[in-house]
Amino acid sequence: MNSLKHGPSIARVVLQFSIGLVVLTSTLPVALAQTGNGTVLGTVRDPGEAVVPAAQVTVTNTETGLARSTQTSSVGFFYFGAMPLGPYKVTVEKAGFETWSGTLTLAVGQDAVLNPTLRLGSTTTVVEVTGAVTPIETAKGGVSDVKESAQIRDLPLNGRDIGSLFGLTAGVESGAGGARVNGMKVGSLDINLDGVTQVDRFGGGIVRVRPGIETIQEFRVETVGSDASFDQPATVIMATRSGTNQLHGAAYEYNRDNSVFPTRLRSDPVIDPSTGKTFRLPELIRNEFGGRLGGPVVLPRVYNGRDKTFWFFDYEGLRSQQRSTPSYPFVPTTAMWNGDLSNAVDNNNGNAPIIIYNPQTTDPVTFQRKPFPNNQIPGPFNATALASKSLHAIPTDTNTPYVASNFTATYHRVTNDGSITAKVVQILSDSYLFAVGFTRV
């Protein structure tokens, strides 16, 4: 990235490195919900609604081959905690019953409740069930909203800032200072990315260096009823992408460019109806581009006949050239540089005169000072101002800066930014995952 090769840009370099060991057992503490993982749970019954104990339940991720098994309890209950999001196949088997098979897609932070019903028969007979999970969560009392990868990728998003999408959830108001939820103050929203906090410790909103939009697989906004694993009344849980057994990728470019317009559109003056002044249409060339790719590490398949090492890589770049106007178009006049402040007024107070006092006339008893005659400062008091004059622009019109802007100009502003994200996931066994992530901005 060019922005990382120039001295002034080094201050903007941020390195984020994380290593996670995810233990996938049913005895994990609830705090693992912060990572964005979900749970699969339910009760197995027979056609007479009696519970079925000691039934074998297997949950298999169809993208990575990660499989976990357990037996139902004495009351027919089963539970799989800390499950990575993605598509799963669930099978339930017990001698004397037909095999039950269903599919589901586990969303970030979701508690997927399955209640399979086993019919009497041979285990060689498989009953396929679609839509095995009800779309309404019954295991939690919170109010939440999930945005999945297609929505994150396809929704219009100026600036490609993931925090701007939080406002799509009812009750959430997004702003430059951070999101507000249900009228609460900024900072009452907990924000997590794969279990790592993303709250800005200075302002209370999302961190100022945001995760790349293409690296987010899903995010979940809980506006009411976040559980005890979180320390705030509302929560955003973001989960990043990972590689799978198949090679998947995408590339994109968004371009905004008025330099391709005819010269007349860019050069002819335009009249500002509020002031009656003319200006020229600023040039804007903005390219947001990048790509992502993920897949397996091709090694001998020794884990359930599937690959067990997966990688993901993402690059997101921004190149921008723009003619911009000054954010503060008020500069001192020549008379002001010479010490003449006779036109100084307070436009917030009915243009009342601003009186400039002479600090050398301070009374030692009353601490009162005398004003300069006609607000004109003699030369000896103005030496510092004269030295600063060479560093400032001169007015472009005759307006008094206390009343109206008196400086109109355009500047060439160049932005050259980019970010790199890499992630490797290793399946160690049915109970362990090892993940390493690296981001450079």
N, C-alpha and C positions, 0 to 999 in steps of 0.2 A: 504494500500500500504506500503510495507516494506520500500520504500525510504523515507517515511514521518516519520518513527520511529527512525531514526538514526540522531544524532546530526549534522554531516557534511551536511546532505541533507536538513536541515531545511531552509538553505539560499536559496534553490531552490524552496521553496513552494510559489506559487502565487495563490491568491484568487481573483476571479472575480465574482462580483455579480451584476445583473442588474434586474430592474423592469420596465416594460413598460406598459403603458396604451395606446392602439391604438384606436383612435376614427375614426370609419369608416363612414364618411359622405362625400358627394360630395363637401363640402366647405373646405376641408382640404387644408393647404398650400402645395405647391409643394415639400417642404423639406422632406415630408414623403417618397419620392422616395428613400431616403438614407437607409430606413429600408429594402429595397428589395421588398416591395409590388409593385403590378402592378395596372393597370387600365383597365376597360372594358368600351368601348364607341362605339357610332355609330349612325346611322340614320335609322329610320324605314320608309319604303316607300310601296306604293301599286303597283300592276302590271303596272300601267301607269307612274311609277316613281314620282308620287306626294307624298309629305311627309305625314306622318300619325301622327297627334298630339294626346295627351292624351291616348296613348297606354300604357298598363301596362307591364313593363319589370321587370322580376324577375331573379336574379342571385343566384344560390344555389351551395355551395361547397359540392360535393358528398361524401367527406371524413369526414367532420365534421357536415354537416347539416346547416352551417351558410348561411342564406338567406337574401338578400336585395332586396328591390323593389323600383321602381320609375316610374313616368309617363314621357312620351316623351314631349318635349317642343312644342311650337307652330310651330317650324320648324322640328319636328320629331326627335330631338336629345335627347340622353340619355347618362349619364356618371356615372360610379361607380369608386371612387378613393380609394386608399390605400387598395387594395384587396390582402390578403395573397396568395402566390403562391399555385398552386394545380389544380385539375380537377374541372370543373364547368359545370352546366347545366343552359342554358339560355332559358327562355320562354317569348314570346311576345303575349299579348292577347288584343283584342278590339272587341266590339260587331259589328257584321256584317262581321267579317273576321275570317278565320281559324286560329287556334293557331299555332304559329311558335315555334319550339323547336330545339335547337342546343347544341352541347357540345364543350368544349375547355379545354385546359390545359394551365393555366397561368404561364409563366416562370418568374423568378426573374427580377424585374424592367421592365417588358414588358407592352407596351400599346397595348392591344388587340382590334382591330377595327372590329366591327360587323355591317353589313348593311342588316338587315332582310327585306325580301319582304313578305308582308301579302297578301294572296289571298282572294277574296270574298268567303264567306261561313259561316258555323256555327263554333262557338268557340269550340264545342265538337270534331271537326275534327282537329287532330294534324298533322302537317307537320314536320317530323323529318329531320334534316339537319346535315350531317357529314362534318368535315373539315370546320367549320363555319368561322374560322379565317384564313386570308391569312398569309403564312409564312414570308412574307416581311412586315416589319413595315413601315407604312406610316405616323404615327403620330410624328415621330422624325426624325431628320436629322443626328443622330449620327451613327458611325460605331461600332458595338459591336459583341460579341461572347458569347454564353451561354454554360456552361458545366453543365449538369444535373447529378443527383445522380449516375446513372449507369456508366457514364463515369468516375466520380470521384472515384468510388469504384473499377472499373475494370482496369483502366489504370495502367501500371507498374509504381511504385513510390518508389524508394529507400529512406528510411527514413520517408515516410508517412508525408511529409511536403506539406501542401496545396499550399504554395507559389511557389513550383516547378512546379505546373500545369499552372501557369499564362503564361509561355512561350509557351504553345500550341496555343495561340492566335497570329495570324499574326501581326507583328509589335512590339511584346513584347519579350524582351530578359531578361530571368531570370538569376540571379547571386547571389552569397553569400551575396553581399552588398545590394541587393534589385533589383526589376525589373525596367528596362528602357523601355520606350514606344516611338517608332518612333524617337529614337536618343536623346530624352530628358534626362536630368540628373536624377539621383536617387532622389526621393522626389517629383517629379512632378506627381506621381501616387497616387491618393486618394484611400484608402482602408477602406471599412466599413463592419462590421458584425452586422446585425440587427440594423443598424443605429449608432453603436458605432465604433469610429475610431480605426483602427488597424495599424496605421502608427507609426513606431518607432521614437520617438521624438529626438533620438540621431543620428541615421544613415539615416533616411528618407525612409527605406524600410518597410517591414511588421514587426510587433512586434516580439520580440525574443521568447516569449512564444506563440506558434501558437495554433489556435483552432484545436481540434481533427478532423481528416479527416472524420470520420464517423458521426460527428455532422453536417457537411455541406450538406444541401439539394441540393443547386445549387449555382453557382456564375456566375456573368456576368462581362465581361471585356469590358469597353467602351474605345476604343483607340482614337476616334475622336468625338468631338461634345457633351461631357457631358453637361447637362443643368445647369442652374444657381443655382440649389440646391447644387452643388458641387463646391469646391474652387480650384480644380486642372483641368488641361486640359484633363486628362485621369482618369478613375475610375474603381475600382473593387468593386462590390456589392455582398456580400455573405449573404445567408439566411440559418438559421439553421433549422434542422428538428423539427417537433412537432408530438405529438401523434394524432391519428385519431380514428374513431369509430370502427376500427378493430385492433386487436392485431397484430403488425408487429415487427419482430426482425431479427437479424442475428448475427452470431459468426464467428470468423476467427482466423487463426494463420498462420504466415509466419515464416519459420525456415531456417536459414543458419547455417550449422554445418559440419565442416570438422573433428570433433573429431570422427565421425563414420567411417572415412576412415581407411584402414589398417595401422598398425603402421609404416610400411615402408614408406608410403606416407607422414606421418607427421614427421618422425624422420630422414630420410636420408637427408644429406645436399644437397642443391640446389646451383648451380653456378650462380652468377650474371654476365651476359655477359659483362656488362659495366665496371666492376671492376675486374673480375676474382676471386672475393672472394666467399666463401661459406657461406650459412646461412641455417637455418632450417625453414620449412614452419610453420608460426604462426598458433596457434590454434584459431578458431573463432566459438563461439556458440552464435547465435543471434536469439532471439524469439520475434516477434512482434505479440501480440494477444489481443483479446478483444471481446466485444459484445455490441449490442444496442437492446433496446426494448422500444416500445411505444404503447399506447393504451388509451382507455377511463377509467375514474373513474366510476365504475358501481354504478349509483344512479338512482332514479326515473327520467325517461326521460320526462322533462317538457319543452324542447325547440324544437319545430317542430318535436316532436316524436323522437328526437335524443339525444344522450349524449351531454353535454355541458362543461364537464371538461376533459382535456386530459393531459397525462403525457408522458415524454420521459426521458430515462436514457441511458447513454453511459459510458463504461469503455474501456480505451486503455492503454495497458501495454507494456513495453520494458524491457527485461532481456538480458544482453549481457555479455559474458566473452571473452576476447581477449588478446593474447600475442602481444604486440605492441613494436615497436622499438623507441628509443629516437628521438624526433623531431630535436634536435640539437646535432649531434654525434661528437662534438669537445670538448675535455677536455685538461687542461694543462698537460704538461709532468712533470716528476720529476724534471728535470733541471729548468723548468719555475717556479715551486713552490720554488726552491732554489734561485731564482732571476736571472737565466741565460736566457736572452731573445735575445741571439745573433742570433738566427734563425728566429727572427720576420721579416716577409715580408708582403707586400701588394699584394695579388694575383689579385686584381682588377687593379693594376698598374704595370703589368709586373714583379711581385715579387720584386718590389723595396724595399730595406731595410727600416724598421720602426725604427726611431731613438728615443730612450728613454732618456728624459732630466731629470737632477737632479734639483728638485724644490728649493733646498737649495742654488743653485748657481745663483739665479736670480739677475741680476744687477739692482740696484735701479734707475738708470738713463735710460738705454736702455731697461730694462726689458728682456734682453736676458738671456738664460740659457745655461749651458754647458751639453753636453751629458754624460751619464755614459760610462766609458771606456768599449768598446766591448759590450755595452748593458747589462752589468751585474750589478745588483743592490746589494749593500752590505747588509748584514744581518739585521742591525738595521732598514732599510727601509722596510723590508719584514715581520715584525712581524704580521701584519694583515693578510697577505697572508698565513702565516704558520698556523694561527688560523683557516682560512677558509678551509685549505687543508683537514681536517678531514670530512668536509661536502660534498666533491666532489668525484666522481668516478675517478678511475685511468685509464690510457689508456689501451686498449686491443691490440694495435700494436704499431709500431715504427714511424708511420707517424707524421709529423709536423702539428699541427692543423691549422696553417696558410695556408696550401696548400691542405690538404686532411683530411677526417674524420679519427679519430683514436680511436673511441669508438663504439663497436658493442655489443649490449645486447638486451634482450627482457624483457618486464615487463608484469605483469598480471593486466589488466584493467577490472574492473567490473562496469557495469551500471545497475541500478535498478530503473526505472522510471515508472510513470503511471499518468493517468489523469481521473477524474470523472466529468461528466457533467449531470446535471438534469434540466428539464424544465417542467413547468406546464402552461397550457393555459386555461383560463376560458372565455367562451362566456357569456357575461352579457346580451346582447340584440343584435338586428340586427345592432346596431350602435357602440357597444363597445366590445373590447377584452381586457382581462387583462393577461399579460404574466410575469412569473417570471423565471429567469434563474440563474444557479449557476454552476461555474466551479472551480475545484481544481486541480492544477498541482503539 
